[in-house]
Amino acid sequence: MSTTTRTVPTAGRQYPEQHAVPRGLGLVTSLGPGLVLAMTFLGTGDLVSSSVSGANYGYALLWTLVLSLIARTFIISAIAKYTLMNRHGDTQILEGFHRVLPWLPGFMAAVVLIAGFVTQATFLKASAIGLYQLTGGAWGGAWGNFVCALVVMGLTLFMVTRKRSFVILEYFARVASVAMIGAFVYALAQLGHMDVVGFVRGLAFEMPENSLDSAFAPIVVASATIGTIAGNMPNMLYSGFMKDKGWIGPRYRRIQQLDLVVGMAPLLLINLLFWIVAAEFSRDNPGFVINTEADLSQMMGLIVGPLGPMLLWLCIFLAAMTSFPPQSRGFAQLAVNGLHLSTRRGRKWLGQDEKDPLFKRIQIIGFIVLPLVASLPSAPNLIALNIVGTSVSTVLSLPFIVVGILVLTGSKKFMADYAVNTWWQTALLAVLGVIAIVVGVQIALNIPEMFVTAFSGE
């Protein structure tokens, strides 16, 4: 791979020489962290939520999906800018947070350990359900899903314990994204039509009328979607993935920006396809209700025929499997880095987090093996628990992430002179910060009711 560099002048600033962007096949193999990160965002929740939104609202509110992913990309890019262009040599975003509030990395580590476990339990169970259905879904009785969870756990352990584990995760994310896009393109082709005018109108900030069946007005749902996705915890995984790739220092900023855009593009396309297929199907079948994966399976069966449910379960399996292995690594990196920054014992490991034996213990035990409990036949309602876990972690981390990044990237105290935010970047981060705080307050007010629902079995 060529390492030729060049200087990039921008608006009166002189950026450092940039690593050359390869061409052809070299470009494909040189990119990766952005796609791995994007595919970790893609869980079964995306399948259901995008499909339910398409079924309920048609193409109205489609703009919230696009805008939320743009906001998320902007936040992640700001995180990457700090880790590449700060003046202190920090390679993890929590190191920057430590400079603003010394207690924050330890606090975030605790949030990651709890919320990360719940998230991983959800993805492992989803992977197991997808695999179980792909293998017939009629064997093993109540223990069938648990056996499949063991298989997924074994496959994950194999992937993450290889010497070039991140390369394996990159290739798996590429194959999975192509497979999911292909499955829903095929479903759309089988439908045979698409309301192009409605699609374009849905991107133009169309707002549906308030529904008596919904607890929140569509504008509230839209604001919550944008605010939560823009500032949630998995966004912080990118700095660790860049470090795994060897992207350390300002010369990698240009290729990192390309990597992030290329990585987020399949995520947007997959979610758009989920939404479009559900919207078009619901227009043809107005009485059909989509709320769960089983409803989606029935929908795909009606569209494609006997192959439809298999395609749906394959997508569910791949969506969960592109999240479970890399997030075990990413969550462990965050947690260990936070512990190292906040404890005397951990200071000797700063800059070499993964060499600490604690890293593998947390990754394997906390984020791969222990989540198996969620796949036991007697496991609680994991969907409700996941909603609670995600909501609590969002309330605790979202304002710190957005406001922390605003402080870090907007000051010459932390950033190299050429990398300090411009006025419009600061303004946009401030707007996202306000939305994040408002959304966090709204979620916090609803957490007691969420706990009641999760533990009452309703």
FENHU-V922524 format. One record per backbone hydrogen bond with DSSP energy under -1.0 kcal/mol. CO is the residue of the C=O (numbers start at 1). NH is the residue of the N-H. E is the energy in kcal/mol with one decimal. If there is no record, write none. Layout:
BEGIN
co=CO nh=NH e=E
co=CO nh=NH e=E
END
This chain:
BEGIN
co=4 nh=20 e=-1.4
co=6 nh=18 e=-3.3
co=8 nh=15 e=-1.4
co=10 nh=13 e=-2.7
co=13 nh=10 e=-2.3
co=23 nh=26 e=-1.2
co=24 nh=27 e=-1.1
co=24 nh=28 e=-1.0
co=25 nh=29 e=-2.1
co=26 nh=30 e=-1.5
co=27 nh=31 e=-1.3
co=32 nh=36 e=-2.7
co=33 nh=37 e=-2.5
co=34 nh=38 e=-2.7
co=35 nh=39 e=-2.6
co=36 nh=40 e=-1.2
co=37 nh=41 e=-1.1
co=41 nh=43 e=-1.1
co=43 nh=47 e=-1.2
co=44 nh=48 e=-2.4
co=45 nh=49 e=-3.5
co=46 nh=50 e=-2.3
co=47 nh=51 e=-1.4
co=48 nh=52 e=-3.2
co=49 nh=53 e=-2.5
co=50 nh=54 e=-2.2
co=51 nh=55 e=-2.4
co=52 nh=56 e=-2.7
co=53 nh=57 e=-2.8
co=54 nh=58 e=-1.2
co=57 nh=60 e=-1.7
co=59 nh=62 e=-1.7
co=61 nh=64 e=-1.2
co=62 nh=66 e=-1.4
co=63 nh=67 e=-3.0
co=64 nh=68 e=-2.4
co=65 nh=69 e=-1.8
co=66 nh=70 e=-2.0
co=67 nh=71 e=-2.6
co=68 nh=72 e=-2.5
co=69 nh=73 e=-2.5
co=70 nh=74 e=-2.2
co=71 nh=75 e=-2.3
co=72 nh=76 e=-2.7
co=73 nh=77 e=-2.4
co=74 nh=78 e=-1.9
co=75 nh=79 e=-2.1
co=76 nh=80 e=-2.6
co=77 nh=81 e=-2.5
co=78 nh=82 e=-2.1
co=79 nh=83 e=-2.1
co=80 nh=84 e=-1.7
co=81 nh=85 e=-2.6
co=82 nh=86 e=-1.4
co=85 nh=416 e=-2.1
co=92 nh=95 e=-1.0
co=93 nh=97 e=-2.0
co=94 nh=98 e=-2.0
co=97 nh=101 e=-3.1
co=101 nh=104 e=-1.9
co=103 nh=107 e=-1.7
co=104 nh=108 e=-2.9
co=105 nh=109 e=-2.3
co=106 nh=110 e=-1.8
co=107 nh=111 e=-1.9
co=108 nh=112 e=-2.7
co=109 nh=113 e=-2.3
co=110 nh=114 e=-1.7
co=111 nh=115 e=-2.8
co=112 nh=116 e=-2.3
co=114 nh=118 e=-1.8
co=115 nh=119 e=-2.6
co=116 nh=120 e=-2.7
co=117 nh=121 e=-2.5
co=118 nh=122 e=-1.9
co=119 nh=123 e=-2.2
co=120 nh=124 e=-2.7
co=121 nh=125 e=-2.1
co=122 nh=126 e=-2.3
co=123 nh=127 e=-2.7
co=124 nh=128 e=-2.4
co=125 nh=129 e=-2.5
co=126 nh=130 e=-2.5
co=127 nh=131 e=-2.5
co=128 nh=132 e=-2.8
co=129 nh=133 e=-2.4
co=130 nh=134 e=-2.0
co=131 nh=135 e=-1.5
co=132 nh=137 e=-1.9
co=133 nh=136 e=-1.4
co=140 nh=143 e=-1.9
co=141 nh=144 e=-1.3
co=143 nh=147 e=-2.3
co=144 nh=148 e=-2.0
co=145 nh=149 e=-2.1
co=146 nh=150 e=-2.0
co=147 nh=151 e=-1.7
co=148 nh=152 e=-2.4
co=149 nh=153 e=-2.7
co=150 nh=154 e=-2.5
co=151 nh=155 e=-2.5
co=152 nh=156 e=-2.5
co=153 nh=157 e=-2.6
co=154 nh=158 e=-2.0
co=155 nh=159 e=-2.1
co=156 nh=160 e=-2.7
co=157 nh=161 e=-1.2
co=162 nh=165 e=-1.2
co=164 nh=168 e=-1.6
co=165 nh=169 e=-2.2
co=166 nh=170 e=-2.1
co=167 nh=171 e=-2.2
co=168 nh=172 e=-2.3
co=169 nh=173 e=-2.1
co=170 nh=174 e=-1.9
co=171 nh=175 e=-2.4
co=172 nh=176 e=-2.6
co=173 nh=177 e=-2.3
co=174 nh=178 e=-1.9
co=175 nh=179 e=-2.3
co=176 nh=180 e=-2.4
co=177 nh=181 e=-2.2
co=178 nh=182 e=-2.5
co=179 nh=183 e=-2.1
co=180 nh=184 e=-1.8
co=181 nh=185 e=-2.1
co=182 nh=186 e=-2.1
co=183 nh=187 e=-1.7
co=184 nh=188 e=-2.2
co=185 nh=189 e=-2.3
co=186 nh=190 e=-2.1
co=187 nh=191 e=-1.7
co=188 nh=192 e=-1.9
co=194 nh=196 e=-1.5
co=195 nh=199 e=-2.3
co=196 nh=200 e=-2.5
co=197 nh=201 e=-2.5
co=198 nh=202 e=-2.0
co=201 nh=204 e=-1.2
co=202 nh=63 e=-1.4
co=206 nh=61 e=-1.1
co=211 nh=214 e=-1.3
co=217 nh=221 e=-1.9
co=218 nh=222 e=-2.7
co=219 nh=223 e=-2.2
co=220 nh=224 e=-2.5
co=221 nh=225 e=-2.4
co=222 nh=226 e=-2.3
co=223 nh=227 e=-2.7
co=224 nh=228 e=-2.7
co=225 nh=229 e=-2.1
co=226 nh=230 e=-1.9
co=227 nh=231 e=-1.2
co=232 nh=235 e=-1.4
co=233 nh=236 e=-2.3
co=234 nh=237 e=-1.9
co=235 nh=238 e=-1.1
co=237 nh=241 e=-2.0
co=238 nh=242 e=-2.6
co=239 nh=243 e=-1.8
co=240 nh=244 e=-2.1
co=241 nh=245 e=-1.5
co=242 nh=247 e=-2.5
co=246 nh=248 e=-1.3
co=249 nh=252 e=-1.5
co=250 nh=253 e=-1.8
co=251 nh=19 e=-3.4
co=252 nh=256 e=-2.1
co=253 nh=257 e=-2.3
co=254 nh=258 e=-1.8
co=255 nh=259 e=-2.5
co=256 nh=260 e=-2.4
co=257 nh=261 e=-2.0
co=258 nh=262 e=-2.7
co=259 nh=263 e=-2.3
co=260 nh=264 e=-2.3
co=261 nh=265 e=-1.5
co=264 nh=268 e=-2.2
co=265 nh=269 e=-2.5
co=266 nh=270 e=-2.9
co=267 nh=271 e=-2.1
co=268 nh=272 e=-2.5
co=269 nh=273 e=-2.3
co=270 nh=274 e=-2.3
co=271 nh=275 e=-2.3
co=272 nh=276 e=-3.0
co=273 nh=277 e=-2.5
co=274 nh=278 e=-2.0
co=275 nh=279 e=-2.5
co=276 nh=280 e=-2.8
co=277 nh=281 e=-2.4
co=278 nh=282 e=-2.6
co=279 nh=283 e=-1.6
co=280 nh=284 e=-1.3
co=281 nh=285 e=-1.7
co=285 nh=288 e=-1.9
co=292 nh=296 e=-1.7
co=293 nh=297 e=-2.5
co=294 nh=298 e=-2.2
co=295 nh=299 e=-2.4
co=296 nh=300 e=-2.7
co=297 nh=301 e=-1.9
co=298 nh=302 e=-2.1
co=299 nh=303 e=-1.9
co=300 nh=304 e=-3.0
co=301 nh=305 e=-1.3
co=305 nh=308 e=-1.9
co=307 nh=311 e=-2.1
co=308 nh=312 e=-2.2
co=309 nh=313 e=-2.6
co=310 nh=314 e=-2.1
co=311 nh=315 e=-2.1
co=312 nh=316 e=-2.3
co=313 nh=317 e=-2.5
co=314 nh=318 e=-2.7
co=315 nh=319 e=-2.9
co=316 nh=320 e=-2.1
co=317 nh=321 e=-2.5
co=318 nh=322 e=-2.0
co=320 nh=323 e=-1.1
co=320 nh=324 e=-2.8
co=323 nh=327 e=-2.1
co=324 nh=328 e=-1.4
co=325 nh=329 e=-1.3
co=326 nh=330 e=-3.0
co=327 nh=331 e=-3.0
co=328 nh=332 e=-1.3
co=329 nh=333 e=-2.3
co=330 nh=334 e=-2.3
co=331 nh=335 e=-2.8
co=332 nh=336 e=-2.6
co=333 nh=337 e=-2.3
co=334 nh=338 e=-2.5
co=335 nh=339 e=-2.2
co=336 nh=340 e=-2.7
co=337 nh=341 e=-1.9
co=346 nh=349 e=-1.7
co=347 nh=350 e=-1.2
co=349 nh=352 e=-2.4
co=352 nh=355 e=-1.7
co=353 nh=356 e=-1.3
co=356 nh=359 e=-2.3
co=357 nh=361 e=-1.6
co=358 nh=362 e=-2.6
co=359 nh=363 e=-2.6
co=360 nh=364 e=-2.9
co=361 nh=365 e=-2.2
co=362 nh=367 e=-1.2
co=364 nh=369 e=-2.7
co=365 nh=370 e=-2.6
co=369 nh=372 e=-2.1
co=370 nh=373 e=-2.0
co=371 nh=374 e=-1.5
co=372 nh=375 e=-2.2
co=373 nh=376 e=-1.2
co=376 nh=379 e=-2.2
co=380 nh=382 e=-1.4
co=381 nh=385 e=-2.0
co=382 nh=386 e=-2.9
co=383 nh=387 e=-1.9
co=384 nh=388 e=-2.1
co=385 nh=389 e=-3.1
co=386 nh=390 e=-3.1
co=387 nh=391 e=-2.3
co=388 nh=392 e=-2.8
co=389 nh=393 e=-2.4
co=390 nh=394 e=-2.3
co=391 nh=395 e=-2.5
co=392 nh=396 e=-2.2
co=393 nh=397 e=-2.2
co=394 nh=398 e=-2.6
co=397 nh=401 e=-2.5
co=398 nh=402 e=-2.1
co=399 nh=403 e=-2.4
co=400 nh=404 e=-2.2
co=401 nh=405 e=-2.3
co=402 nh=406 e=-1.9
co=403 nh=407 e=-2.3
co=404 nh=408 e=-2.5
co=405 nh=409 e=-2.7
co=409 nh=421 e=-2.6
co=411 nh=414 e=-1.1
co=411 nh=415 e=-2.5
co=414 nh=87 e=-2.5
co=416 nh=419 e=-1.9
co=422 nh=426 e=-2.2
co=423 nh=427 e=-2.4
co=424 nh=428 e=-2.4
co=425 nh=429 e=-2.3
co=426 nh=430 e=-2.2
co=427 nh=431 e=-2.2
co=428 nh=432 e=-2.4
co=429 nh=433 e=-2.2
co=430 nh=434 e=-2.3
co=431 nh=435 e=-2.4
co=432 nh=436 e=-2.6
co=433 nh=437 e=-2.2
co=434 nh=438 e=-2.5
co=435 nh=439 e=-2.9
co=436 nh=440 e=-2.5
co=437 nh=441 e=-2.2
co=438 nh=442 e=-2.1
co=439 nh=443 e=-2.6
co=440 nh=444 e=-2.4
co=441 nh=445 e=-2.0
co=446 nh=450 e=-1.8
co=447 nh=451 e=-2.4
co=448 nh=452 e=-2.0
co=449 nh=453 e=-2.2
co=450 nh=454 e=-2.6
co=451 nh=455 e=-2.3
END
